[in-house]
């Protein structure tokens, strides 16, 4: 076989390998597209079913949306509302934000800006990543045993906020770390060159630049907390409460727990208003995500 024939065979072999790789790439794209379409189709069907059930609640059961929003719980589905549940969830979110923001952002600042690069830091970061995958019901059980059974603390809204804070804390810390890590080192070096201390550099240079990412992670974490059901049920959340919790020391009633209870009711009316409550919950979550996008854009423009 001549040298030219050998080169031709080698070229053909390389071309076949390239074609095979392109085929694998195209197949992978098709599989990914198919998986995305399946998930999108399932989500679309689920949303369509929820919206239809909410429509049935308004038309067949005569639920007035305004009255539904401003009425507390009731044993009658036609007069039951979500005012108490929404106020209770708002208290949970306010306290969760207070508990989470200071501790979560402070921990992220220490880990990224002050902690030495050693084994203990790596252990902490690995554990944070692992804690983000722990089921939320575990945090609810821990708080139930510690705060209620051991310490006898009966302010259920505060206890529920602590459970939700533990649930979203790893997410907030990791997202704040990523935001701090994204700040260019040149900004830190320029601040150091002016004679600023490390804390002054963090406070005046790093934090303003990282604030869009920190706020986005915080709001998305709160949106996740708003949709949590297991932790607040574990700590003794009331369902269908007729009294609005105007203070954080009142007995807690949350929107997600109320929807959960209505969904498993034997009365068709309660199952119908559960769908209406889910629609309102989705609107709240979409609004929170919109706020996160707006704040991120605003801070990025300012910085």
C-alpha positions as CSV (number, residue, x, y, z in Angstrom):
1,X,0.0,0.0,0.0
2,X,1.4,3.4,-1.0
3,X,1.9,6.3,1.4
4,X,-1.0,8.2,-0.4
5,X,-3.4,5.3,0.2
6,X,-2.4,5.2,3.9
7,X,-3.0,8.9,4.3
8,X,-6.4,8.6,2.5
9,X,-7.4,5.8,4.9
10,X,-6.3,7.8,7.9
11,X,-8.2,10.9,6.6
12,X,-11.4,8.7,6.1
13,X,-11.0,7.3,9.6
14,X,-10.7,10.8,11.1
15,X,-13.8,12.0,9.1
16,X,-15.8,9.0,10.4
17,X,-14.8,9.8,14.0
18,X,-15.8,13.5,13.5
19,X,-19.1,12.5,12.0
20,X,-19.7,10.1,14.9
21,X,-19.0,12.9,17.4
22,X,-21.4,15.2,15.5
23,X,-24.0,12.5,15.6
24,X,-23.5,12.0,19.4
25,X,-23.8,15.8,19.8
26,X,-27.0,15.9,17.8
27,X,-28.5,13.0,19.7
28,X,-27.6,14.6,23.0
29,X,-29.4,17.8,21.9
30,X,-32.5,15.9,21.0
31,X,-32.5,14.1,24.3
32,X,-32.1,17.4,26.2
33,X,-34.9,19.0,24.1
34,X,-37.2,16.0,24.7
35,X,-36.6,16.1,28.5
36,X,-37.3,19.9,28.5
37,X,-40.5,19.4,26.5
38,X,-41.7,16.7,28.8
39,X,-41.1,18.9,31.8
40,X,-42.7,21.9,30.1
41,X,-45.7,19.8,29.1
42,X,-46.2,18.4,32.6
43,X,-46.0,21.9,34.0
44,X,-48.4,23.3,31.5
45,X,-51.0,20.5,32.2
46,X,-50.6,21.1,35.9
47,X,-51.1,24.8,35.6
48,X,-54.1,24.3,33.3
49,X,-55.7,21.9,35.8
50,X,-55.2,24.3,38.6
51,X,-56.6,27.3,36.7
52,X,-59.6,25.2,35.6
53,X,-60.3,24.2,39.2
54,X,-60.0,27.8,40.3
55,X,-62.5,28.8,37.6
56,X,-64.9,26.1,38.8
57,X,-64.6,27.5,42.3
58,X,-65.7,30.9,41.1
59,X,-68.5,29.7,38.7
60,X,-69.9,26.5,40.2
61,X,-69.4,27.2,43.9
62,X,-70.0,31.0,43.7
63,X,-66.8,32.0,45.4
64,X,-66.3,35.8,45.5
65,X,-62.6,36.5,44.9
66,X,-62.6,39.7,47.0
67,X,-64.3,38.1,49.9
68,X,-62.0,35.1,49.6
69,X,-59.0,37.5,50.0
70,X,-60.3,39.4,52.9
71,X,-62.1,36.7,54.9
72,X,-60.5,34.5,57.6
73,X,-60.9,30.7,57.8
74,X,-64.2,29.0,58.1
75,X,-65.8,25.6,58.2
76,X,-68.0,26.6,55.3
77,X,-66.1,26.6,52.0
78,X,-68.3,29.3,50.5
79,X,-67.3,31.7,53.2
80,X,-63.8,30.6,53.9
81,X,-60.9,32.9,53.0
82,X,-57.2,33.3,53.2
83,X,-56.7,36.6,55.0
84,X,-55.4,34.9,58.2
85,X,-53.2,32.6,56.2
86,X,-51.7,35.4,54.1
87,X,-51.0,37.5,57.2
88,X,-49.4,34.5,59.0
89,X,-47.3,33.8,55.9
90,X,-46.2,37.5,55.8
91,X,-45.1,37.3,59.4
92,X,-43.2,34.1,58.6
93,X,-41.4,35.8,55.7
94,X,-40.6,39.0,57.6
95,X,-39.0,37.0,60.5
96,X,-37.3,34.6,58.2
97,X,-35.7,37.5,56.3
98,X,-34.5,39.0,59.6
99,X,-33.1,35.7,60.8
100,X,-31.6,34.7,57.5
101,X,-30.1,37.9,56.0
102,X,-27.8,38.9,58.8
103,X,-26.5,35.4,59.6
104,X,-26.4,34.2,56.0
105,X,-24.7,37.2,54.5
106,X,-22.4,37.5,57.5
107,X,-21.3,33.9,57.2
108,X,-20.7,34.4,53.4
109,X,-18.6,37.5,54.0
110,X,-16.5,35.7,56.6
111,X,-16.0,32.6,54.4
112,X,-15.1,34.6,51.3
113,X,-13.2,37.6,52.7
114,X,-11.7,36.7,56.1
115,X,-11.5,32.9,56.6
116,X,-8.1,31.4,55.8
117,X,-7.9,28.8,53.0
118,X,-7.5,25.7,55.1
119,X,-9.2,22.3,55.7
120,X,-11.8,23.7,58.1
121,X,-13.1,26.2,55.5
122,X,-13.4,23.4,52.9
123,X,-15.3,21.2,55.5
124,X,-17.7,24.1,56.2
125,X,-18.4,24.7,52.5
126,X,-18.9,21.0,51.8
127,X,-21.4,20.8,54.7
128,X,-23.2,23.9,53.5
129,X,-23.6,22.3,50.0
130,X,-24.9,19.1,51.7
131,X,-27.3,21.0,54.0
132,X,-28.9,22.6,50.9
133,X,-30.1,19.2,49.9
134,X,-31.6,18.2,53.3
135,X,-35.4,17.8,53.1
136,X,-37.2,20.7,54.8
137,X,-39.2,18.3,57.0
138,X,-36.0,17.4,58.8
139,X,-35.5,21.1,59.9
140,X,-39.1,21.2,61.1
141,X,-38.7,18.0,63.2
142,X,-35.4,19.4,64.7
143,X,-37.1,22.7,65.7
144,X,-40.2,20.8,66.9
145,X,-38.1,18.7,69.3
146,X,-35.7,21.5,70.4
147,X,-37.8,24.7,70.6
148,X,-41.2,23.3,71.5
149,X,-40.7,20.0,73.3
150,X,-37.5,20.8,75.1
151,X,-37.6,24.6,75.6
152,X,-41.4,24.9,75.7
153,X,-41.5,27.8,73.3
154,X,-45.1,28.3,72.2
155,X,-44.8,31.4,69.8
156,X,-45.5,29.2,66.8
157,X,-44.9,32.0,64.2
158,X,-41.4,32.6,65.6
159,X,-40.7,28.9,65.8
160,X,-41.9,28.4,62.2
161,X,-39.7,31.3,61.0
162,X,-36.7,29.7,62.6
163,X,-37.5,26.4,60.9
164,X,-37.8,28.2,57.5
165,X,-34.6,30.1,58.2
166,X,-32.7,26.9,58.6
167,X,-34.3,25.6,55.4
168,X,-33.1,28.5,53.2
169,X,-29.9,29.4,55.1
170,X,-27.6,27.2,53.0
171,X,-29.1,28.6,49.8
172,X,-28.6,32.2,50.9
173,X,-25.1,31.6,52.1
174,X,-24.0,29.8,48.9
175,X,-25.6,32.5,46.7
176,X,-24.0,35.3,48.7
177,X,-20.6,33.6,48.4
178,X,-21.0,33.3,44.6
179,X,-22.0,37.0,44.5
180,X,-18.9,38.0,46.5
181,X,-16.7,35.7,44.5
182,X,-17.8,37.4,41.3
183,X,-16.5,40.8,42.4
184,X,-13.1,41.3,40.6
185,X,-10.0,41.2,42.7
186,X,-8.8,44.4,41.0
187,X,-11.5,46.3,42.9
188,X,-10.1,44.9,46.2
189,X,-6.6,45.7,45.2
190,X,-7.5,49.3,44.2
191,X,-9.1,49.8,47.6
192,X,-6.2,48.3,49.4
193,X,-3.8,50.7,47.5
194,X,-5.6,53.7,49.0
195,X,-4.9,52.5,52.5
196,X,-8.3,51.1,53.3
197,X,-8.6,48.3,55.9
198,X,-10.0,45.0,54.9
199,X,-13.3,45.7,56.5
200,X,-13.5,49.1,54.8
201,X,-12.8,47.4,51.5
202,X,-15.6,44.8,52.1
203,X,-18.1,47.4,53.3
204,X,-17.5,50.2,50.8
205,X,-16.3,48.3,47.7
206,X,-17.2,44.5,47.7
207,X,-20.6,44.6,49.3
208,X,-22.1,47.3,46.9
209,X,-20.8,45.4,43.9
210,X,-22.1,42.0,45.2
211,X,-25.4,43.4,46.4
212,X,-27.4,42.5,43.2
213,X,-26.5,38.8,43.6
214,X,-27.0,38.8,47.3
215,X,-30.5,40.3,47.1
216,X,-31.4,38.0,44.2
217,X,-30.4,34.9,46.3
218,X,-32.2,36.3,49.3
219,X,-35.5,36.9,47.6
220,X,-35.4,33.6,45.8
221,X,-34.7,31.9,49.1
222,X,-37.7,33.7,50.6
223,X,-39.8,32.6,47.7
224,X,-38.7,29.0,48.4
225,X,-39.6,29.5,52.0
226,X,-43.0,30.9,51.1
227,X,-43.8,27.7,49.3
228,X,-42.6,25.4,52.1
229,X,-45.3,23.3,53.8
230,X,-43.6,20.5,55.8
231,X,-41.6,22.6,58.3
232,X,-44.5,24.8,59.4
233,X,-46.8,21.8,59.7
234,X,-44.3,20.1,61.9
235,X,-44.1,22.9,64.4
236,X,-47.9,23.0,64.8
237,X,-49.3,25.4,62.3
238,X,-53.1,26.0,62.5
239,X,-55.3,25.5,59.5
240,X,-58.5,27.4,58.8
241,X,-57.9,29.9,61.7
242,X,-60.7,32.4,62.2
243,X,-58.5,34.9,64.0
244,X,-55.9,36.9,62.1
245,X,-52.4,36.7,63.7
246,X,-51.7,40.4,64.0
247,X,-48.5,39.8,66.1
248,X,-45.7,37.3,65.8
249,X,-46.7,35.8,69.2
250,X,-50.1,34.7,68.0
251,X,-50.8,31.1,66.9
252,X,-49.6,30.7,63.4
253,X,-51.6,29.9,60.3
254,X,-49.8,29.8,56.9
255,X,-51.1,29.8,53.4
256,X,-49.3,26.7,52.2
257,X,-50.5,24.7,55.2
258,X,-54.1,25.9,54.6
259,X,-54.0,24.9,50.9
260,X,-52.5,21.5,51.9
261,X,-55.4,20.8,54.3
262,X,-58.0,22.0,51.9
263,X,-56.6,19.8,49.1
264,X,-57.2,16.6,51.2
265,X,-60.7,17.6,52.4
266,X,-63.6,15.4,51.5
267,X,-65.8,18.4,50.6
268,X,-65.5,19.4,46.9
269,X,-65.9,23.0,47.9
270,X,-62.7,23.0,49.9
271,X,-60.8,21.3,47.1
272,X,-62.1,24.0,44.7
273,X,-60.9,26.9,46.9
274,X,-57.6,25.1,47.4
275,X,-57.0,25.6,43.6
276,X,-57.9,29.2,44.0
277,X,-55.4,29.5,46.9
278,X,-52.8,27.9,44.7
279,X,-53.3,30.5,42.0
280,X,-52.9,33.3,44.5
281,X,-49.8,31.6,45.9
282,X,-48.3,31.4,42.3
283,X,-49.0,35.1,41.8
284,X,-47.2,35.9,45.0
285,X,-44.2,33.8,44.0
286,X,-44.1,35.3,40.5
287,X,-44.2,38.8,42.1
288,X,-41.3,37.9,44.4
289,X,-39.2,36.6,41.4
290,X,-40.1,39.8,39.5
291,X,-38.9,41.9,42.4
292,X,-35.6,40.0,42.5
293,X,-35.1,40.6,38.8
294,X,-35.9,44.3,39.2
295,X,-33.6,44.8,42.2
296,X,-30.8,43.0,40.4
297,X,-31.2,45.2,37.3
298,X,-31.4,48.4,39.4
299,X,-28.3,47.6,41.4
300,X,-26.3,46.5,38.4
301,X,-27.3,49.8,36.6
302,X,-26.3,51.8,39.7
303,X,-23.0,50.1,40.2
